[in-house]
Amino acid sequence: MKMKTNDQFSIELPDGWDDRTVHIFMGPDENGVQHMLSLLIDRETGGIDLSEYARERIDQITATMQSVEMLKDEERTLADGTPAYECVYKWVPPDGKPIFRKVVYLMCDGVGYTFTGTFSKKTMKTIGVEVEGMINSFRLAGADEDD
């Protein structure tokens, strides 16, 4: 299987502009769900630690979304030992078809990274494995240069 990577670029931003990068990786449309993995990069974390960063965002999910059932809410590590925080929740939108979301938070050098995957109950166990592999493959550009 040929692995794909996303294209990288640089851009100079003038004063008053802020980079709020979100990457969207589209997956298969299966079991009535368009699967995707989003990665939000947050450079303005205010110097808080990973636990606090994740807690603020998880509390916002539960406070603003109706019909949310939190299924998992805990610290974990990626395959390479990188500390992470994960929550998994079930959300029932107005159309009544349950959606499952897996959110993994990372903090690297004061920058927050939020991965969000969307699944059906069935695809949590299939496509969810692929998404977990994608999250575990996360590396900062240049991170391996010292090895």
Secondary structure, 3 states (H helix, E strand, C coil): CCCCCCCCCCCCCCCCCCCCCEEEEEEEEECCEEEEEEEEEECCCCCCCHHHHHHHHHHHHHHHCCCEEEEEEEEEECCCCCEEEEEEEEECCCCCCCEEEEEEEEEECCEEEEEEEEECCCHHHCHHHHHHHHHHCCCCCCCCCCC
